[in-house]
């Protein structure tokens, strides 16, 4: 999955972009995200999860 968003607060802008998915055996879920704003700040994050079935 690919996702994106934008937000506004007190004259400033923020935006985000992310990618997530599941491995072929449906056991692991992964997510990666990047963020930024109109002040020139940037951030990011990543995670991995395991599904019991």
N, CA, C and O atoms as a Tinker XYZ file with bonds, in Angstrom:
   212  protein
     1  N      0.841000   -1.158000    0.000000    73     2
     2  CA     0.000000    0.000000    0.000000    64     1     3
     3  C      0.897000    1.236000    0.000000    63     2     4     5
     4  O      1.965000    1.247000    0.612000    81     3
     5  N      0.451000    2.250000   -0.682000    73     3     6
     6  CA     1.132000    3.544000   -0.701000    64     5     7
     7  C      0.132000    4.572000   -0.186000    63     6     8     9
     8  O     -1.038000    4.549000   -0.566000    81     7
     9  N      0.594000    5.475000    0.683000    73     7    10
    10  CA    -0.313000    6.486000    1.226000    64     9    11
    11  C      0.388000    7.833000    1.330000    63    10    12    13
    12  O      1.616000    7.907000    1.360000    81    11
    13  N     -0.390000    8.870000    1.383000    73    11    14
    14  CA     0.156000   10.213000    1.520000    64    13    15
    15  C     -0.853000   11.120000    2.186000    63    14    16    17
    16  O     -2.051000   10.835000    2.199000    81    15
    17  N     -0.364000   12.211000    2.736000    73    15    18
    18  CA    -1.260000   13.151000    3.394000    64    17    19
    19  C     -0.639000   14.530000    3.464000    63    18    20    21
    20  O      0.571000   14.697000    3.312000    81    19
    21  N     -1.486000   15.508000    3.695000    73    19    22
    22  CA    -1.041000   16.889000    3.836000    64    21    23
    23  C     -1.911000   17.543000    4.898000    63    22    24    25
    24  O     -3.093000   17.223000    5.031000    81    23
    25  N     -1.319000   18.457000    5.649000    73    23    26
    26  CA    -2.070000   19.144000    6.694000    64    25    27
    27  C     -1.629000   20.589000    6.817000    63    26    28    29
    28  O     -0.549000   20.965000    6.361000    81    27
    29  N     -2.469000   21.387000    7.434000    73    27    30
    30  CA    -2.204000   22.814000    7.604000    64    29    31
    31  C     -2.493000   23.199000    9.044000    63    30    32    33
    32  O     -3.469000   22.732000    9.631000    81    31
    33  N     -1.641000   24.054000    9.620000    73    31    34
    34  CA    -1.859000   24.527000   10.982000    64    33    35
    35  C     -1.185000   25.881000   11.150000    63    34    36    37
    36  O      0.026000   26.005000   10.968000    81    35
    37  N     -1.962000   26.881000   11.492000    73    35    38
    38  CA    -1.473000   28.229000   11.751000    64    37    39
    39  C     -0.517000   28.734000   10.669000    63    38    40    41
    40  O      0.558000   29.254000   10.967000    81    39
    41  N     -0.923000   28.573000    9.421000    73    39    42
    42  CA    -0.147000   29.068000    8.293000    64    41    43
    43  C      1.008000   28.189000    7.854000    63    42    44    45
    44  O      1.715000   28.534000    6.907000    81    43
    45  N      1.214000   27.073000    8.513000    73    43    46
    46  CA     2.288000   26.145000    8.143000    64    45    47
    47  C      1.686000   24.922000    7.469000    63    46    48    49
    48  O      0.495000   24.641000    7.607000    81    47
    49  N      2.533000   24.194000    6.735000    73    47    50
    50  CA     2.096000   23.000000    6.023000    64    49    51
    51  C      2.933000   21.811000    6.463000    63    50    52    53
    52  O      4.124000   21.941000    6.746000    81    51
    53  N      2.301000   20.664000    6.516000    73    51    54
    54  CA     3.001000   19.416000    6.789000    64    53    55
    55  C      2.566000   18.367000    5.786000    63    54    56    57
    56  O      1.450000   18.423000    5.271000    81    55
    57  N      3.431000   17.420000    5.508000    73    55    58
    58  CA     3.091000   16.373000    4.560000    64    57    59
    59  C      3.754000   15.069000    4.971000    63    58    60    61
    60  O      4.748000   15.055000    5.697000    81    59
    61  N      3.182000   13.983000    4.492000    73    59    62
    62  CA     3.697000   12.656000    4.825000    64    61    63
    63  C      3.513000   11.726000    3.637000    63    62    64    65
    64  O      2.595000   11.888000    2.833000    81    63
    65  N      4.398000   10.758000    3.548000    73    63    66
    66  CA     4.345000    9.738000    2.505000    64    65    67
    67  C      4.740000    8.422000    3.150000    63    66    68    69
    68  O      5.718000    8.367000    3.895000    81    67
    69  N      3.994000    7.363000    2.873000    73    67    70
    70  CA     4.299000    6.079000    3.489000    64    69    71
    71  C      4.078000    4.911000    2.554000    63    70    72    73
    72  O      3.331000    4.993000    1.579000    81    71
    73  N      4.748000    3.822000    2.881000    73    71    74
    74  CA     4.618000    2.564000    2.153000    64    73    75
    75  C      4.485000    1.458000    3.191000    63    74    76    77
    76  O      5.217000    1.441000    4.181000    81    75
    77  N      3.559000    0.539000    2.968000    73    75    78
    78  CA     3.423000   -0.604000    3.863000    64    77    79
    79  C      3.048000   -1.830000    3.051000    63    78    80    81
    80  O      2.553000   -1.723000    1.929000    81    79
    81  N      3.289000   -2.986000    3.629000    73    79    82
    82  CA     2.967000   -4.217000    2.936000    64    81    83
    83  C      3.103000   -5.424000    3.836000    63    82    84    85
    84  O      3.447000   -5.309000    5.013000    81    83
    85  N      2.829000   -6.571000    3.270000    73    83    86
    86  CA     2.891000   -7.844000    3.972000    64    85    87
    87  C      3.710000   -8.804000    3.119000    63    86    88    89
    88  O      3.609000   -8.789000    1.892000    81    87
    89  N      4.521000   -9.637000    3.766000    73    87    90
    90  CA     5.299000  -10.624000    3.020000    64    89    91
    91  C      4.368000  -11.672000    2.407000    63    90    92    93
    92  O      3.203000  -11.777000    2.791000    81    91
    93  N      4.882000  -12.431000    1.468000    73    91    94
    94  CA     4.060000  -13.410000    0.746000    64    93    95
    95  C      3.432000  -14.453000    1.662000    63    94    96    97
    96  O      2.335000  -14.936000    1.380000    81    95
    97  N      4.109000  -14.809000    2.755000    73    95    98
    98  CA     3.549000  -15.815000    3.662000    64    97    99
    99  C      2.626000  -15.194000    4.719000    63    98   100   101
   100  O      2.171000  -15.890000    5.627000    81    99
   101  N      2.351000  -13.899000    4.605000    73    99   102
   102  CA     1.456000  -13.165000    5.508000    64   101   103
   103  C      1.900000  -13.181000    6.965000    63   102   104   105
   104  O      1.067000  -13.014000    7.856000    81   103
   105  N      3.173000  -13.374000    7.227000    73   103   106
   106  CA     3.676000  -13.409000    8.600000    64   105   107
   107  C      4.234000  -12.069000    9.055000    63   106   108   109
   108  O      4.091000  -11.710000   10.223000    81   107
   109  N      4.865000  -11.325000    8.157000    73   107   110
   110  CA     5.504000  -10.067000    8.527000    64   109   111
   111  C      4.833000   -8.884000    7.838000    63   110   112   113
   112  O      4.510000   -8.940000    6.651000    81   111
   113  N      4.632000   -7.823000    8.594000    73   111   114
   114  CA     4.083000   -6.570000    8.089000    64   113   115
   115  C      5.177000   -5.518000    8.230000    63   114   116   117
   116  O      5.855000   -5.470000    9.256000    81   115
   117  N      5.357000   -4.682000    7.222000    73   115   118
   118  CA     6.384000   -3.641000    7.291000    64   117   119
   119  C      5.783000   -2.292000    6.905000    63   118   120   121
   120  O      4.845000   -2.210000    6.112000    81   119
   121  N      6.351000   -1.239000    7.490000    73   119   122
   122  CA     5.893000    0.122000    7.208000    64   121   123
   123  C      7.096000    1.053000    7.207000    63   122   124   125
   124  O      8.004000    0.919000    8.027000    81   123
   125  N      7.090000    1.998000    6.275000    73   123   126
   126  CA     8.120000    3.038000    6.193000    64   125   127
   127  C      7.401000    4.351000    5.910000    63   126   128   129
   128  O      6.507000    4.401000    5.066000    81   127
   129  N      7.787000    5.413000    6.613000    73   127   130
   130  CA     7.136000    6.711000    6.423000    64   129   131
   131  C      8.165000    7.834000    6.422000    63   130   132   133
   132  O      9.170000    7.772000    7.130000    81   131
   133  N      7.903000    8.854000    5.621000    73   131   134
   134  CA     8.708000   10.071000    5.580000    64   133   135
   135  C      7.786000   11.254000    5.816000    63   134   136   137
   136  O      6.659000   11.274000    5.322000    81   135
   137  N      8.261000   12.243000    6.572000    73   135   138
   138  CA     7.460000   13.427000    6.857000    64   137   139
   139  C      8.272000   14.691000    6.626000    63   138   140   141
   140  O      9.503000   14.661000    6.639000    81   139
   141  N      7.588000   15.781000    6.419000    73   139   142
   142  CA     8.254000   17.068000    6.259000    64   141   143
   143  C      7.275000   18.195000    6.515000    63   142   144   145
   144  O      6.069000   17.977000    6.628000    81   143
   145  N      7.815000   19.414000    6.606000    73   143   146
   146  CA     6.944000   20.569000    6.795000    64   145   147
   147  C      7.506000   21.783000    6.073000    63   146   148   149
   148  O      8.605000   21.741000    5.521000    81   147
   149  N      6.738000   22.862000    6.087000    73   147   150
   150  CA     7.127000   24.065000    5.362000    64   149   151
   151  C      8.271000   24.819000    6.042000    63   150   152   153
   152  O      8.771000   25.793000    5.481000    81   151
   153  N      8.690000   24.405000    7.211000    73   151   154
   154  CA     9.837000   24.995000    7.898000    64   153   155
   155  C     11.146000   24.321000    7.493000    63   154   156   157
   156  O     12.219000   24.729000    7.938000    81   155
   157  N     11.059000   23.295000    6.653000    73   155   158
   158  CA    12.256000   22.580000    6.213000    64   157   159
   159  C     12.663000   21.441000    7.127000    63   158   160   161
   160  O     13.757000   20.896000    6.979000    81   159
   161  N     11.805000   21.069000    8.072000    73   159   162
   162  CA    12.090000   19.938000    8.954000    64   161   163
   163  C     11.643000   18.642000    8.286000    63   162   164   165
   164  O     10.629000   18.606000    7.589000    81   163
   165  N     12.411000   17.581000    8.509000    73   163   166
   166  CA    12.095000   16.284000    7.930000    64   165   167
   167  C     12.207000   15.208000    8.996000    63   166   168   169
   168  O     12.953000   15.353000    9.965000    81   167
   169  N     11.470000   14.144000    8.811000    73   167   170
   170  CA    11.519000   13.025000    9.744000    64   169   171
   171  C     11.152000   11.747000    9.033000    63   170   172   173
   172  O     10.791000   11.759000    7.856000    81   171
   173  N     11.244000   10.663000    9.735000    73   171   174
   174  CA    10.901000    9.383000    9.152000    64   173   175
   175  C     10.772000    8.325000   10.220000    63   174   176   177
   176  O     11.142000    8.530000   11.376000    81   175
   177  N     10.248000    7.201000    9.816000    73   175   178
   178  CA    10.092000    6.087000   10.737000    64   177   179
   179  C      9.924000    4.792000    9.974000    63   178   180   181
   180  O      9.580000    4.784000    8.792000    81   179
   181  N     10.171000    3.702000   10.669000    73   179   182
   182  CA    10.017000    2.378000   10.069000    64   181   183
   183  C      9.604000    1.399000   11.157000    63   182   184   185
   184  O      9.953000    1.574000   12.324000    81   183
   185  N      8.868000    0.379000   10.774000    73   183   186
   186  CA     8.470000   -0.649000   11.731000    64   185   187
   187  C      8.277000   -1.976000   11.021000    63   186   188   189
   188  O      8.043000   -2.037000    9.814000    81   187
   189  N      8.384000   -3.039000   11.812000    73   187   190
   190  CA     8.148000   -4.398000   11.330000    64   189   191
   191  C      7.301000   -5.097000   12.378000    63   190   192   193
   192  O      7.541000   -4.955000   13.577000    81   191
   193  N      6.319000   -5.845000   11.929000    73   191   194
   194  CA     5.471000   -6.599000   12.849000    64   193   195
   195  C      5.379000   -8.050000   12.420000    63   194   196   197
   196  O      5.643000   -8.388000   11.266000    81   195
   197  N      4.999000   -8.912000   13.370000    73   195   198
   198  CA     4.834000  -10.338000   13.107000    64   197   199
   199  C      3.402000  -10.725000   13.451000    63   198   200   201
   200  O      2.882000  -10.336000   14.496000    81   199
   201  N      2.762000  -11.498000   12.565000    73   199   202
   202  CA     1.384000  -11.937000   12.776000    64   201   203
   203  C      1.355000  -13.415000   13.144000    63   202   204   205
   204  O      1.938000  -14.248000   12.449000    81   203
   205  N      0.670000  -13.734000   14.245000    73   203   206
   206  CA     0.448000  -15.131000   14.607000    64   205   207
   207  C     -0.868000  -15.563000   13.988000    63   206   208   209
   208  O     -1.871000  -14.858000   14.088000    81   207
   209  N     -0.862000  -16.718000   13.352000    73   207   210
   210  CA    -2.103000  -17.236000   12.759000    64   209   211
   211  C     -2.215000  -18.701000   13.041000    63   210   212
   212  O     -3.187000  -19.336000   12.631000    81   211
